[in-house]
Amino acid sequence: MAQLRVDTGKDSPLRKLEIAEMAISRLYVEPVDENKLAEDAIRGMLEKLDPHSTYTSARETKAMTESLQGSFEGIGVQFNIVQDTLLVIQTISNGPSEKVGVLPGDRIVMVNDSAFAGVKMSRDEMVRRLRGPKGTKVKLGILRRGIGGVLTFVVTRDKIPVKTLDAAYLIRPGVGYIRIGSFGATTYEEFMQALSTLQSKGANRLILDLQDNGGGYLQAAVQVANEFLQRDDLIVYTQGRSVRREAFFAHGNGHLLEGRVVVLINEFSASAAEIVTGALQDQDRAEVVGRRSFGKGLVQRPIELNDGSMIRLTIAHYYTPTGRCIQKPYTKGDAASYEREIDARYQHGELYSADSIHLPDSLKFKTLRRGRTVYGGGGIMPDYFVPLDTTQFTRFHRQLAAKSILINTTLRYVDRQRKTLKRLYPAFSDFYRRYEVPQSLVDELLAEAEQQKLRPKDKAEWERTLPLVKNQIKALVARDLWDMSEYFQVMNEENHTVRKALELLGE
């Protein structure tokens, strides 16, 4: 990284800031926190720039980077909160909690002899108490269904891997499906393992699902894109005022150089997800299905400060192989309008109809092999538009989801029936084929909704809501008994974007 030269002469802007800070800290009528004063000054400067130049405190920086670095240090459980109590959904395979005998369905009610249930503790605070440096110990008091009294387990914290792949499975004979949730340090390794498994099962076509993928590391995006492209194919390049153009090319050693590929995106696919999508679209290697992506094409350089805090400063733009700038337009210092841009798409009808999208000829580009028309102007425009189907989800369904009635009812059900469900459905294939949501569970959900004064408008709305509710309950049960991959296997059968991809692949 180039060294930053600092001008501290008497007329320099930095000297003005220094004098202002000294005056406030020494002369202001009340005591001030100098560290907070400095942080506020940094944030104030960055707020006048683009929406993605940011400052994070040491604690915020640690939390932000953990999910991308591929691991954190903790006890190794997936959990949810039910009635102010932490309910273990899954233990990480071969992780510290599993090793000492913690089981799915356990309730953690004590941590180091302090109450951990029924104390109105925030989720963040629960996480903070359970995490800690590798090698340190934490004593857990656990309630287990069918066993009287509180069980005690001493867990030695360890490195816990963070998965960035949400799902990977054979969605149809010969068609693999991989969903990447973010691009982190372990994404390429996870992707290659999933790909190897799918190809061993006969997959020769692929659906790469990047819907809701907010991005991550550039290097991970380049590594994944490389698997699809021929030698010397341009993947992405960056260019800025003070940094030279830097281009990234494929090596030609990928494992997906042949076979049809469909990439799925939506309005929340951003940054690294847009780099992969733009590269495969511009090089005519994949068809893109969904809705215009977010449009986050600014390159940030991390500048680490002595106390562990960090400035992420925009230094360049990302460009796709045809020269399209991924970044959507913005006004400096107007973060509020930028954040509302997705809402503006709703209001203008862009998410519902391709006909509502009007782009000038100046934003037309030609793909590099077949000369197809693609569009710039911010984000990646799909080849096949799939509208957001507002008729699919009823008002009552949205209320059930927003009030967490769906998820909480399902959690309680799995908690009661876990052993029975595992006995009846030892493999997910059995569950997927034979499981039907019992009427008693539907009745329980309706009773919970009634308690919160929620009810369908009429019989017609309930008849439209019921199939959605049953499908989502089945997916949530699958997630709690197995993992996210099984959740998406259930949900994807009703996902219009996935179904369009299958249609294009001849399935």
C-alpha positions in Angstrom: 0.0 0.0 0.0 1.4 3.4 -0.9 2.4 5.6 2.0 0.1 8.5 2.8 2.0 11.9 3.0 0.6 14.2 5.6 1.0 18.0 5.3 1.0 19.5 8.7 2.1 23.0 7.7 0.4 26.0 9.4 -2.0 26.5 6.5 -2.9 22.9 6.0 -6.5 21.6 6.5 -5.1 19.0 9.0 -3.7 21.8 11.1 -7.1 23.4 11.3 -8.6 20.1 12.5 -5.9 19.8 15.1 -6.5 23.3 16.4 -10.3 22.7 16.5 -9.9 19.5 18.5 -7.4 21.0 20.9 -9.7 24.0 21.5 -12.8 21.9 22.1 -11.0 19.4 24.4 -9.4 22.1 26.5 -11.9 25.0 26.5 -15.4 23.6 26.0 -17.7 24.3 28.9 -18.2 20.6 29.7 -15.9 17.6 29.5 -15.8 15.8 26.1 -14.8 12.4 25.0 -11.8 13.0 22.7 -12.0 9.6 21.1 -15.6 10.1 20.2 -14.8 13.6 19.0 -12.2 12.2 16.5 -14.6 9.4 15.4 -17.4 11.9 14.8 -15.0 14.1 12.7 -14.0 11.2 10.6 -17.6 10.1 10.0 -18.5 13.7 9.2 -15.9 13.9 6.5 -16.8 10.6 5.0 -20.5 11.4 4.9 -19.8 14.1 2.4 -18.3 11.6 0.0 -19.9 8.5 -1.7 -22.3 6.2 0.2 -19.7 3.4 0.6 -16.8 5.3 2.2 -17.2 4.4 5.9 -15.7 4.4 9.3 -16.1 1.6 11.7 -15.1 1.4 15.4 -12.8 -1.5 16.5 -15.8 -3.5 17.6 -17.8 -2.8 14.5 -14.8 -3.7 12.3 -14.3 -7.1 14.1 -18.0 -8.0 13.6 -18.0 -6.9 10.0 -14.9 -8.9 9.0 -15.7 -12.2 10.9 -18.3 -13.3 8.4 -16.0 -12.7 5.5 -12.8 -14.1 7.0 -14.3 -17.6 7.3 -14.3 -18.1 11.0 -14.9 -16.7 14.4 -14.2 -18.0 17.9 -17.1 -19.4 19.9 -18.9 -22.5 21.1 -20.3 -23.7 17.7 -24.1 -23.6 17.8 -26.8 -22.3 15.5 -29.6 -20.9 17.6 -32.8 -19.0 17.7 -34.6 -17.1 20.4 -37.9 -18.6 21.7 -39.7 -16.8 24.5 -36.5 -15.0 25.7 -34.6 -18.3 25.7 -31.8 -19.4 23.5 -32.8 -22.6 21.7 -30.0 -24.6 20.0 -31.1 -25.4 16.4 -28.0 -27.2 15.3 -24.5 -27.9 16.6 -21.6 -27.3 14.3 -20.3 -30.7 13.1 -17.2 -31.7 15.2 -17.4 -28.3 16.9 -16.8 -27.6 20.6 -20.4 -27.9 21.8 -21.1 -31.1 19.9 -17.9 -32.6 21.4 -19.1 -32.2 24.9 -22.6 -33.5 24.2 -24.8 -30.4 23.6 -27.7 -31.4 21.3 -30.2 -29.7 19.0 -33.3 -28.7 21.0 -31.3 -27.9 24.1 -32.1 -24.6 25.9 -29.2 -22.6 27.3 -30.5 -21.1 30.5 -27.2 -20.3 32.4 -23.8 -19.0 31.3 -21.0 -19.1 33.9 -23.7 -19.3 36.6 -25.5 -16.2 35.4 -29.1 -16.4 34.2 -29.4 -16.5 30.4 -33.1 -17.0 29.9 -36.1 -14.8 30.7 -33.9 -11.8 31.3 -34.8 -9.7 28.1 -31.3 -9.9 26.8 -30.6 -8.8 23.2 -29.4 -11.2 20.6 -26.1 -9.3 20.3 -25.5 -9.5 24.0 -26.2 -13.3 23.9 -23.7 -13.7 21.1 -21.1 -11.6 23.0 -21.3 -13.8 26.1 -21.0 -17.0 24.2 -18.1 -16.0 22.0 -14.6 -15.5 23.3 -10.9 -16.3 22.5 -10.0 -19.8 21.4 -9.1 -22.0 24.3 -11.1 -20.2 26.9 -13.9 -22.1 28.7 -17.5 -21.3 29.3 -19.9 -23.2 31.6 -23.4 -23.7 30.1 -26.5 -24.6 32.1 -28.9 -26.5 29.8 -32.5 -27.6 30.0 -33.2 -30.7 27.8 -36.7 -32.0 27.0 -37.4 -35.2 28.9 -34.6 -34.7 31.4 -35.2 -33.2 34.8 -33.0 -30.4 36.2 -30.3 -28.3 34.7 -27.5 -30.1 32.9 -24.0 -28.6 33.0 -21.5 -28.6 30.2 -18.1 -26.9 30.1 -17.3 -25.9 26.5 -13.8 -24.9 25.3 -14.2 -22.2 22.7 -12.6 -22.8 19.3 -12.4 -21.5 15.8 -15.8 -21.9 14.2 -16.0 -22.0 10.4 -18.5 -19.6 8.7 -20.1 -21.0 5.6 -20.7 -18.6 2.7 -22.5 -21.2 0.5 -26.2 -21.4 1.5 -27.1 -24.5 -0.6 -25.7 -27.0 -3.1 -27.7 -29.9 -4.5 -28.9 -31.6 -7.7 -32.1 -29.7 -8.5 -32.9 -31.9 -11.5 -31.0 -34.8 -13.2 -28.0 -33.2 -14.8 -28.6 -29.8 -13.3 -26.7 -28.6 -10.3 -27.8 -25.7 -8.1 -25.3 -23.6 -6.0 -26.4 -20.6 -3.9 -23.7 -18.3 -2.6 -24.7 -16.1 0.2 -21.6 -13.9 0.2 -18.0 -13.9 -1.1 -15.6 -14.5 1.8 -12.2 -16.0 2.4 -13.5 -19.6 2.1 -16.0 -19.2 -0.7 -13.9 -20.6 -3.5 -13.0 -23.7 -1.5 -16.6 -24.2 -0.6 -17.7 -23.7 -4.2 -15.2 -26.2 -5.6 -16.2 -28.8 -3.0 -19.8 -28.4 -3.9 -19.1 -28.4 -7.7 -17.0 -31.6 -7.4 -19.9 -33.3 -5.5 -22.5 -32.2 -8.1 -20.3 -33.2 -11.1 -19.8 -36.6 -9.5 -23.6 -36.9 -9.5 -23.8 -36.2 -13.2 -24.4 -32.4 -13.2 -23.3 -30.9 -16.6 -25.4 -27.7 -16.3 -25.5 -25.2 -13.4 -27.8 -22.7 -11.8 -25.6 -20.2 -9.8 -27.9 -18.4 -7.4 -26.6 -15.0 -6.3 -30.0 -13.5 -5.2 -29.6 -11.4 -2.1 -25.8 -11.8 -2.2 -24.5 -8.5 -0.9 -20.9 -9.1 -2.1 -17.6 -9.5 -0.2 -14.1 -10.1 -1.3 -13.0 -9.2 -4.9 -10.5 -12.1 -4.9 -13.2 -14.7 -4.1 -15.4 -13.3 -7.0 -12.4 -13.5 -9.4 -11.6 -17.1 -8.4 -15.2 -18.2 -8.9 -15.6 -16.4 -12.3 -12.3 -18.0 -13.4 -13.9 -21.4 -13.2 -16.2 -20.6 -16.1 -14.0 -18.6 -18.5 -11.4 -19.2 -21.2 -7.7 -18.2 -20.9 -7.2 -14.5 -21.0 -10.9 -13.6 -20.8 -11.2 -10.4 -18.9 -13.2 -10.8 -15.6 -13.2 -7.2 -14.2 -11.1 -4.1 -14.1 -10.8 -1.2 -11.7 -9.9 2.4 -12.3 -9.7 5.5 -10.2 -8.2 9.0 -10.0 -5.1 8.1 -7.9 -4.8 4.4 -8.8 -3.8 2.9 -12.1 -6.1 0.6 -14.0 -5.9 -3.0 -12.7 -7.4 -5.8 -14.8 -8.1 -9.4 -13.7 -8.0 -12.2 -16.4 -9.1 -15.8 -16.4 -6.3 -18.5 -16.4 -8.2 -21.0 -18.6 -7.9 -23.8 -16.0 -11.5 -23.8 -14.7 -13.7 -26.8 -14.2 -16.8 -25.2 -15.8 -15.6 -24.2 -19.3 -18.4 -26.1 -20.9 -22.1 -26.7 -20.2 -24.9 -24.2 -19.9 -25.0 -21.8 -16.9 -27.7 -19.6 -15.6 -27.0 -16.9 -13.0 -29.8 -15.6 -10.8 -29.8 -12.1 -9.4 -32.2 -9.6 -7.8 -32.2 -6.0 -6.5 -30.1 -7.1 -3.5 -27.3 -8.7 -5.4 -24.3 -6.4 -5.1 -20.6 -5.8 -5.4 -18.7 -9.2 -5.8 -21.9 -10.8 -7.0 -22.2 -8.2 -9.7 -18.6 -8.8 -10.8 -19.2 -12.5 -11.3 -22.5 -11.9 -13.1 -21.2 -9.1 -15.3 -18.1 -11.2 -16.3 -20.2 -14.2 -17.3 -22.8 -12.1 -19.1 -20.3 -10.0 -21.1 -18.2 -13.1 -22.1 -21.4 -14.8 -23.2 -20.7 -17.6 -20.8 -24.1 -17.5 -18.9 -27.6 -16.3 -19.2 -28.8 -14.0 -16.4 -32.2 -14.3 -14.9 -34.0 -12.1 -12.4 -34.1 -8.3 -11.8 -31.5 -5.5 -12.1 -28.9 -5.9 -9.4 -28.1 -3.3 -6.7 -25.3 -1.4 -8.5 -22.5 -1.3 -6.0 -19.3 -0.8 -8.0 -17.1 1.2 -5.8 -13.7 -0.1 -4.7 -12.8 0.5 -1.0 -9.3 0.4 0.4 -9.2 -0.5 4.1 -7.1 1.9 6.2 -6.5 0.3 9.6 -6.1 2.6 12.5 -4.1 1.9 15.6 -7.0 1.1 17.9 -8.5 -1.5 15.6 -10.9 0.8 13.9 -11.0 1.2 10.2 -11.7 3.6 7.4 -12.9 2.0 4.1 -12.2 4.7 1.5 -13.4 4.5 -2.1 -10.5 4.7 -4.5 -11.8 3.3 -7.8 -14.8 2.0 -9.8 -15.4 -1.6 -11.0 -16.0 -2.1 -14.7 -17.3 -5.3 -16.4 -15.4 -6.7 -19.5 -17.4 -4.6 -21.9 -16.7 -1.4 -20.0 -19.9 -1.1 -18.1 -19.5 0.8 -14.8 -21.3 -1.3 -12.1 -21.9 1.6 -9.8 -25.3 3.2 -10.0 -25.5 7.0 -9.9 -25.4 8.9 -6.5 -25.1 12.4 -5.2 -22.2 13.0 -2.8 -23.3 13.6 0.7 -26.9 12.4 0.0 -26.9 8.9 1.6 -30.6 9.0 2.4 -31.6 9.2 -1.3 -29.2 6.4 -2.1 -30.6 4.2 0.5 -34.1 4.8 -0.8 -33.2 4.0 -4.4 -34.6 0.4 -4.1 -37.9 1.8 -2.8 -37.9 4.1 -5.8 -37.7 1.1 -8.1 -40.8 -0.3 -6.4 -42.6 3.0 -6.9 -41.6 3.4 -10.6 -42.7 -0.2 -11.3 -39.3 -1.5 -12.3 -39.6 -4.5 -10.1 -42.9 -5.5 -11.6 -42.5 -4.9 -15.3 -39.6 -4.9 -17.7 -41.6 -2.4 -19.8 -41.2 0.3 -17.1 -37.4 0.2 -17.5 -36.3 2.9 -20.0 -32.6 3.2 -20.8 -31.0 5.5 -23.4 -29.0 4.1 -26.4 -25.8 5.5 -24.8 -26.1 2.8 -22.2 -26.1 0.0 -24.7 -23.1 -2.3 -24.9 -22.4 -5.4 -26.9 -21.2 -8.7 -25.4 -17.8 -9.9 -26.5 -18.6 -13.1 -28.3 -22.1 -13.1 -29.6 -22.6 -9.3 -29.8 -25.8 -9.4 -27.7 -27.1 -6.1 -26.3 -26.5 -5.5 -22.6 -27.1 -2.3 -20.6 -25.0 -0.1 -18.3 -26.2 2.7 -16.0 -25.7 0.9 -12.8 -26.1 -2.7 -11.7 -26.4 -5.7 -14.0 -29.6 -6.0 -16.2 -30.7 -9.6 -16.6 -31.2 -11.2 -20.0 -34.5 -12.6 -18.7 -36.6 -10.4 -16.4 -38.6 -12.1 -13.7 -41.0 -9.7 -12.0 -41.5 -9.5 -8.2 -44.8 -11.3 -7.8 -46.7 -9.3 -5.2 -49.8 -11.5 -5.8 -47.9 -14.6 -4.6 -47.7 -13.4 -1.0 -50.9 -12.3 0.6 -51.3 -9.5 3.2 -52.0 -12.2 5.9 -48.8 -14.1 5.0 -46.7 -11.0 5.2 -48.2 -10.3 8.7 -47.4 -13.8 9.8 -43.8 -13.4 8.7 -43.4 -9.9 10.0 -44.6 -10.9 13.5 -42.4 -14.0 13.5 -45.5 -16.2 14.0 -44.5 -18.5 11.2 -41.0 -19.1 12.5 -41.8 -19.3 16.2 -44.7 -21.7 15.7 -42.4 -24.0 13.6 -39.6 -23.8 16.2 -41.9 -24.9 19.0 -43.2 -27.7 16.8 -39.8 -29.0 16.0 -38.7 -28.7 19.6 -41.6 -31.0 20.6 -41.4 -33.4 17.7 -37.7 -33.6 16.9 -37.2 -37.2 17.9 -40.4 -38.4 16.3 -39.6 -36.5 13.0 -36.0 -37.9 12.9 -37.4 -41.4 13.4 -40.1 -41.1 10.8 -37.7 -39.4 8.3 -34.2 -40.6 8.8 -33.1 -39.0 5.5 -34.1 -35.7 3.9 -35.2 -37.5 0.7 -37.9 -39.4 2.9 -39.0 -36.1 4.4 -39.1 -34.2 1.1 -41.2 -37.0 -0.5 -43.6 -37.9 2.3 -43.9 -35.0 4.9 -47.2 -33.1 5.0 -47.7 -30.3 7.5 -50.3 -31.5 10.0 -53.6 -29.7 10.4 -52.9 -29.4 14.2 -49.8 -27.2 13.4 -51.9 -25.0 11.0 -54.5 -24.6 13.8 -51.7 -23.7 16.3 -50.4 -21.0 13.9 -53.9 -19.6 13.4 -54.5 -19.5 17.2 -51.2 -17.6 17.7 -52.2 -15.2 15.0 -55.6 -14.7 16.6 -53.9 -13.9 20.0 -52.0 -11.1 18.2 -55.3 -9.9 16.6 -54.2 -11.0 13.1 -56.6 -12.9 10.8 -57.2 -13.3 7.1 -59.5 -10.8 5.5 -61.8 -13.5 4.1 -61.9 -17.1 3.1 -60.3 -16.4 -0.3 -57.3 -14.8 1.2 -56.8 -17.7 3.6 -57.1 -20.2 0.7 -54.3 -18.3 -1.2 -52.2 -18.1 2.0 -52.4 -21.7 3.1 -50.2 -23.3 0.4 -47.6 -20.6 1.0 -47.7 -21.2 4.7 -47.4 -25.0 4.4 -44.5 -24.8 2.0 -42.6 -22.3 4.2 -43.3 -24.4 7.3 -42.0 -27.5 5.5 -38.9 -25.6 4.5 -38.3 -24.3 8.1 -38.7 -27.8 9.5 -36.2 -29.1 7.0 -33.8 -26.4 8.0 -34.0 -27.2 11.7 -33.7 -30.9 11.2 -30.9 -30.7 8.6 -29.5 -27.4 7.2 -30.0 -24.4 4.8 -29.4 -26.5 1.7 -32.5 -28.6 2.6 -34.5 -25.4 3.3 -33.8 -24.1 -0.2 -34.6 -27.4 -1.8 -38.1 -27.0 -0.5 -38.4 -23.2 -1.1 -36.9 -23.2 -4.6 -39.8 -25.3 -6.1 -42.0 -22.2 -5.6 -39.3 -19.6 -6.5 -40.3 -18.1 -9.9 -36.7 -17.1 -10.7 -35.4 -20.6 -10.1 -38.3 -22.0 -12.2 -37.4 -19.7 -15.1 -33.8 -20.9 -14.9 -35.0 -24.5 -15.1 -37.2 -23.7 -18.1 -34.2 -22.2 -19.9 -32.2 -25.3 -19.2 -34.9 -27.5 -20.7 -36.2 -28.9 -17.4 
